[in-house]
């Protein structure tokens, strides 16, 4: 028995050594990618958990620009049973044109980030150093966000200079900070950390002040209740409100997508390996048909015959999976470098540590399982049929396509090739499947890259596609600044079309009598349309579009209605569309409801695309109508 086994395995290894090497490489690469992808996901989760735990990230943050009554906010927070800790973080905003980083040849005038200077917080929301400990810069020192280290090639000891003309100050970079709220590059706000004495000097010379009103809850799942209670109390809210779930999503977004692509590629490679394996096993059985018939004729059990061939694939799958896993261990630090750099490293719990090796075991198990299923056809072989030389499936299919005499008018080799393909379609379908999956492996990263670089991507994220988008900060003069900006844009000959949009908060009335604040973007949405998951943009004053999260929370779909308080009166609005959104925590709405620019809590957004329309519509505050 053992002699027969070794003879068959040795002959098969020599005869199909190229195929075996290819399958081994595919399985090992699949195990490597799947283990690496699983390792990235594990590292990403544990690093985010550690970052949020060490920094004590807030559960709910209300941003506010303008005057702030601290006693009012603190009194309300102290009396609210949902609040475990609270604090008001003051930030000094610095215009990018006044900031120079290191040896970068220009200021941050053309940067897209909102830059603020802060001191280390007292209770929670700490800005961390490379060891995930709260950073405490000394006088003249500064902690710079990690984003700028990469974007501006900064190093420890480089200089950061603020120069407004009337005031200037220089800092030495003492470290790079991890910010649980503003770490990712997708978030357009960044906090620089300075000493209290330097902050006092900046405070007395730079006028721009904004606030983060932060809450840490005893029960993090009740942030929605706290946000609703905050709105009902009519506390300062000139800015978006964001909860900790959005912070987690943004921190995981970039590396999470990379890990997802790696996992998809590993599964595609695994599929190719299985298809190649089936092709190889079928060909091997056909070549060993007579030997199988002899083994059955001398009385060997069919399970033993099947086990002879299966042992080879158990060894192949096991060794390849182990090799792939070992390579993933060696390449792991390089693959996880970006995660550990921006989020920090943390030891994963034992159960999570078992996921990468389990992924490699899964790959090996899929190889063995596929081989076992394919080898079931050995059971269908009879000794008599095998000794007579019939095919595995009982003979070739008789297909009346291109009889051999056609070779007189066409090449004989072409005719024989076509006949072979048509007579064994299932066998050659494997080859087609392999090429299809190989094409998918090439196309998935390509389409992933082209999607992220497509200018129309923002239309799927709640932001209309435009050439320029201007957001106005909430200040006491925001209405005046808005009017000045609209007049300037309307008079600019290079602006072909623009659409003024205003985001304001309205009160939503539920069927049970309770109320909830809802951020609604108002204006004309036909000029720069979004891509809607369902339905279309609202057109009439009695229509509204909801973001996906809002529609889920409110349990609304197309054609359903909801009631808003508009100018103190109830207005029933019909849901005309549902769209994806990443702004304002993903919970927004869009409706053509005119609002006063001075309305409490509104925030204004502008888009200035350069297209073909030269008839912009403006909102007239006196007549309460759209002009143009």
N, C-alpha and C positions, 0 to 999 in steps of 0.2 A: 504493500500500500504506500509506504513512504517512498519507495523507489519510484513508483509511478508518479507520485506527487512531485518529487524533485525533478524527474525527467521532463514532465510537462511544464513546470515553472521555468526551468533552465532554457528549454527550447523556446518558450514564449517570450522570455526576456531577451534572448538573442535575436529572435525573429522580428519583434516589435519594439526594439529598444528606442527608436526615435519617437514612436507614438507614446511609449511609457514616459519618456523624458518630458514630452510636451504636456501630457496630463499631469505629471508630477509638478511641473512648473506652474500650471494653471491652478491646481489645488493649493499649492504653497502660497501663491500670490493672493488667492482668494482668502486663505486663512490669515495672511498678513494684513490685508486691507480690512477684513471684518474685525479682527482683533484690535487693529489700530483705531478703526472707527469707534468701536465699543470703548476703547481706552480713552479716546478723546471725549466721548460723551460722559464717561465716569469722571474724568478729570475736570471737565467743565462744570458738572453739577457740584462736585465737592469743593471746587475753588470758589464758585459763586456762593455756596452756603457758608464757607469760611469767611469770605470777604464781607458778606452781609452780617455775619455774627460778630466779627472783630470790629467792624465799623459801626455796628448797631444802627443799620440803615433805618430811616423812618418808614413807618407804614403808610403815612399820608402826608403829602406836602401841598400846601396852597401857596402859590407864588403871588406876590403882590408888588406893584409899583405905585408910588405915591405916598401920601401921608398915612400914618398908621397909629391908631390908638392902642398902644400896648396893653394898657390896663383892661380895656374892653376884651381883647383877645385872651389875655391871661386869666381874667375872671371867669370867662365862659369855659375855657379849657379846664381850669381847676374844679369847676362844678360838674363837669361831664363825667359820668362813671365809666365811659368807654376809654378815656384817656389815661394811660399809665404815666407817660412823661410828655412834656411839650417844651418847645423852645422857639424863639424868634431869632432867626439868623439874618444878620445885616450884611449886605454885600455892596461893595463899591464897584460900580460899572466903569470900565475904562474903554474909551474908543480905540479901535485897533490902530488908527493913524498916530496914536500917541505911544505905542508900545513897540519896542525893538527887542528881539530875542536873539541872544548870542551873537554870532557873526553873520546872521542872516542879512543880506544886503538891503532889505527894505523893511518898512514897518508892516504891521498886520492890517493895514488899511484895506487890502483886498481879500482878507480872510473872511470866512463864513461863520466864525465862532463869536458868540457873545462872551466877552471876557469880564470876569469879576474877581476882586481881591477880597479875601476873607481872613479871619483868624480861626484858630482851632476851636471847635465847639466844646461846650462844657459837659453836656449830658449824653449826647448820642450824635449820630451822623458824623463820625470822625473821618478826617482825611488821613490815610495811612501811608507809611513809608514802604520800602521794599520788603521789610520783614512783617508787614501787616500790623504794625504798631502805630498808634497815633503820632504823627510827626509834629515836632515842636521846633520850628526854625528860630534861630537867634536874631538879634537886631542886625539888619542889613542882609539877612538871608531870605531866601524864598524857596517854596516848594512849587515846582512846575508840574502841571498835568502830564501824564505819560504820553498823551496824544502829541504834544509838542516836541517831546524828545525824538519821536519818530519822524514827525513832519518837518522839523527844523534842524535835525541832526545835532541836538544839544547834548552836552556832557556836564558832569559835576564841575563846578568852578566857573562855568560860563556866566556872562552877565546878562541881566534883564534890565532894561532901561525904560522909564516912563518920562516922557517929555511933552508937556502941553504948551511950551513956550513961556508961560508964566511960572511954571513949576516943573521941576525935574528931580528924579530920584533913581538911584541905581542899586540893584540887588545882585547878590551872588547866589547862584543855584546851589543849594545845600542838599537837594534830593528831588526825587520825582514821586508824585503822590498818586495813590489809587483812590478814586472817588466812586463809591458805590452808585451814586446817582448819575454822575456825569462822565464816567470813564469812557464809554464807547464813542467812536468817532461819529456815529450816526446822530448823537445828541449834540446840538449846536451851542451848548453852553458849557463853559469851562471855568473852574475855580482855581485861582492861585492863592497859595497859603503864605502869609507873612506874620511877623511878630507884632504884638499888640502896639508897641511904640511906633513902628512903621505904619501900621494901619491908622493910628491916630493922625499921623502927618498926612496920609492920603485923604483921610476923612475931612480934614480942614481945608484941603485944596482942590478936591474933586467933588463936584456937586451930585453926580449920579448915584442914587441910593435905591436899592431894591431889597425885598425881604423874602425869606423863605419861612413860612409858618409851618413848623414840623410837629407831627404827632407820632408818638410811639404808643401802640395800643396793647392792652392786656390780652386781647383776642384779635389777632391779625385778620381774621376772616370777616370782621365787621367794619371794614373801612368804608363800605358803601353807606352804612347807617351813619357813621360819623360825618362823611361828606355831605349827606343830606341834612343832617342837623346843623352843620356849619353854615350851609346856604340859607336855611330857614331862619337862622339867627341874624342874617344880614351883616355878617362880619366882612372885613376887607377881603376882596376877591378879584382884584384887578390883575388877572393872570390865570394861567391854567392850573387845574388841580390834578395831581398825579399820585397814584398809589404804588406800593412796593412791587406789585406784580408786573407793572410796566417796566420798572427798573430791571427786574430779572430778565424779562424778555429781551430788552435791548442789550444787556450784557452778554446774553447767550446767542444773539442773532448771528453775528459774523462767524464765530468758530462753530456754532451749531450747524450752520448751513454747510460748512466744510465737512464736518463729521457726517452729515446726512449724505452728501455726495460720495464720500469714501465708502460708506455702507452700501449705497446703491451700486457702485462700481464693483464692489466685492461680490454682491449677489449676481450681477451679470456675468462676472468671471466664473462664478460657481456654476451658473447655468451652462456656460460654454464647456466647462470641464465635464459636466454630466452628459451633455450631448456627444462630446468626443468619446466619453467612456462607453456610451451605448453603441456608438459606431464601432469602436474597437472590440467590444464584447461580441457583438453580432458577427463581425468578421472572424474573430477567433473561433467561435463555435462552428461557423461554416467550414473553416480550415481543419478543425479537429473533429469533423462530423464522424468519420469512420472510427477514430479512436474512442469517441463517446459510445458509438454502437458496440465496439468490442468490449468496453467496460461493462455495459449493460448486459451483453451476451454472456459474460463470465460470472454474472450474478452480483455485481456491485450495486449497492442501493443508490437510488437517484440523488438522495440527500448527500451521500458521500461524494458523488461525482460533482454535484453543485458546490460542495464545500472545497473541493480541490481548486476550482477556479476562483472561488470567493476569497480564499486565503491571500491570493496575490493582491487583490484590491483592498483587503483589510490592511495589509502591510503598506501598500502604496498610499492609501488615504491617511493612515495613522502617521507615517513618517513625514508626509508632505505637510499635514496639519501642524505637527510639532515644529517642523522647520520654519513654517510661516509664523508661528507664534514666537519662536526664538528671535526671528528677524524683527518682529514688531517690538519685542522688548529692547533690542538694540537701537532701533530707530525711534522709540517712544519719546525720549527727551527732546529730540529735534522736532518731532511732530507737535509736541505739547508746549514748545517754547513760547509761542504767542500767548497761550492761555496762562501759563505760569508767570509770564512777564506782566501782563495787564491785570490779572486777577489774583495772582499768588498761587503757591502750591499748598496742598493740604493732603493729609493721609486719608484715603478713602476707607470707609468701614469694610469689614471683612466680606460681607455679602457683595458689595460693589466691586471689590478686588477680584472676585471670582468671575465677573462678567467677561473680561477679555479672554481668559483661558477657556471659558465655556463657549465663547464664539468660535474659537479654533476647534474645539471638540465637535461643535455643531457642523462645521465644514467637513471634518473627517467622517462624521456620522452620515452626512448627506451622500458622500461618495460611496460608503459601504452600503447604505440603504438603497441607493440607485442601482448599484451593481447587483444586489440581492434580488431586486425586482426584475431586472433585465435577465438574470440567469434563471428565472423561473421557466423560460422556454426550454431549458434542458429537460424538464419533466415531460414535455410534449414529444420528445424524440423517442421513437421506438427502435429497438435493435435491428429489426428487419429492414425498416426504411433507411436507417443510417448506413447499413452495410450495402444497401442497393444504391446509395449515393444521392438520395433525394435531398432537397433543400430543407432548411429549418422549418419553413412554414408550409411544407408539403409541395414544393415545386414553384418554379417561376410562374408569374401570371402570363397567360397567353393574351397578348395585346396585338390586335391587327393594325399596328402602326408601322409604316415603312417596311414592307417585306424585303427580304434580302436581295431580291432581284432588282430592287430600286438602286442598288449599288452600281448597276450598269450605267445609270445616268448621273449618279452622284458618288462622292467618295465613299468607299466601303467602310472606312473607319468612322466616318460621321454617322452613317446609318446604324452601325453596330452600337455606337455610343448612345444614340437616341433610343434605340430599342432597349438597351440595358437600363436606362433611366426610367422609361415607361413601364418596364416589367417589374422594377423594384422601387416603386415611388416612395414607400415609407423610409427606405434606407437613404435615398438621396434627399429626402425632405430634411433629414438631419443636417446635411451639409448646408442647405438653404437656411435652416434655423441658426446654425453657427455663424454664418455670415451676417444674418440679421442682428444677432446679439452683439457681434463685433462692431457693427455699424452703430448700435445704440451706445456702446462704450465710448465711441468717438464723439457721438452727437450730444450726449448728456452734458459733459463739461462745456462743450462749445455753446449749446443753447443756454446753459446756466450763465456763462460769461456774457453772452450777447443780451440776455434778458436784463442783467444788472446794469449794463451799459446803455440800454435803450432809453432815449429821452422820454418815451411815453410811459415808462414804468411808474412814474409818480401818479399817473391817472388811475392806477390800480391801488393807490395808497391814500386816497382821500384828498389829493392835492392836484388841482388842474394843471395840465401841461402848459407851460409858458416859458418865455425866454428869460424873463426876470420876475422875481417875486419879492415884494417889499413887505416886511412886517413892522408895524409901528409899536413901540413899547408903550405900555400903559403909564401915562403921566397925567397930571392935572391939566396939561395943555394939549392933550391928545386930539381933541376935536378941532382945535385951531390948526395944529400940525397937519391933520388929515386934509382939511380944506386947502391949506397951502400946497400940499403935495398933489392933490387932484388938479388944482389950477396949473401947477407947473407941468404935470404930465400932459394935460389936455392941450397945452400950448407948445409942446415939443413936437416938431415936425417929424422926428424919427420914430415916434410912437404911432403905430398904425391902429392898434386896438388895445384897450385895457378895460378891466372890469372891477369897479370898487366893491369890495365885500366887507361886511362887518359881522363879527362874531359877538353875540350877546347872550345873556342868560335869561331864559323864560321859565315860568313856573308851569310844570306839568301836573295836571289833575288826574289822579287815579280814580278808578271806579269805586273804590272803597272810601273815598273822601280824603285820602292822604295826598300830600303834595311833594313834588320833587323838582329840583332845579335841573334844567337841561341847557347845554350849550348849543345854540342854533346859529349857523352861518347864514346870513341873509344877503340877497343880491340877485343878480341875473346870472343863472347858471348855464344859459344856452350858448354863451360866448366861448367858454373854455370847458367843455363837458368832461365829466369823469367817465370811467368805465364802471358800469353797475353790474353787480352780481345778479340782481333781479330788477326788472322794471326800468324806469328812466328818471331823468331829473325832474324836479317839480317845476311846473310852469305857472299855474294859477296860485292865487293867494290862499287857497284852501287845500294845497297839496304840500307834502313834506317828504323828504327822503331821510332814511335812518341809516346809521352805520351798522355793520353786522353785529357788534357787541350790544349796541342799544336795542336793535331789533330782538336779539335773544333775551336781553334783560326784561324788556317790556312785553315779550311774547306777541310781537306784531309781525305781520307779513303783508304782502301787496294787497291793497284794497281795504285793509283795516284802518280804523280811525283812532285818533287820540285828541285830547283837549288841552290846549295851552291858554294861559292868561296873556292876552295881548292888549296893552293899554287898559288894563283893569277889566277887560271883558273876556268871556270864554269864547274860544274859537275852535271849532272842530276841524281837524285836518286829516286828510286821507293820505295814507302811505303810498307814494307813487314809485318808490325805488329803494333798493338796499345796496349799499356800497361798502367796500373795505376802507378802513381809515387807520392811520397810525398817530394822528394828532390828538391832543387833548385826552390822552389815555385811551384812544380808540372809541370813545363814547361821544359821538357828535350827531348833529342833524343839519339838514340844509332845507331852507324854505324861503321863498320870496316875500318875507314879511318886513316892511319898512320899519326902521328903528331910528330913534334919535341918537346922534353920536355921543351925546352927553349922558346917555342912559347908564346908570350905575352898573358896573361889572362888565361892560362891553369891552372887547378887544378887537382892534381893527387890522385887517389884512388886505394887502393890495397885490394885484398881479399886473404886470406890464409887458405882455407879449408883443412882439413886432410881427404882425401878420398883415392882413389886407383890409380889415374893416376900419374905417375912419370916422365912425359915428358913435363915440362912447356915450353911455348913459350915466347920468349923475343923479344923485338923490337930492332933491330940493327940500331943505329943512323947513321952509316957510309954507310951501304948498303941499308938502307931504306926498310928492309924486316923483316918479322917475322922469328925468328930462332926456330928450334925444331919442 
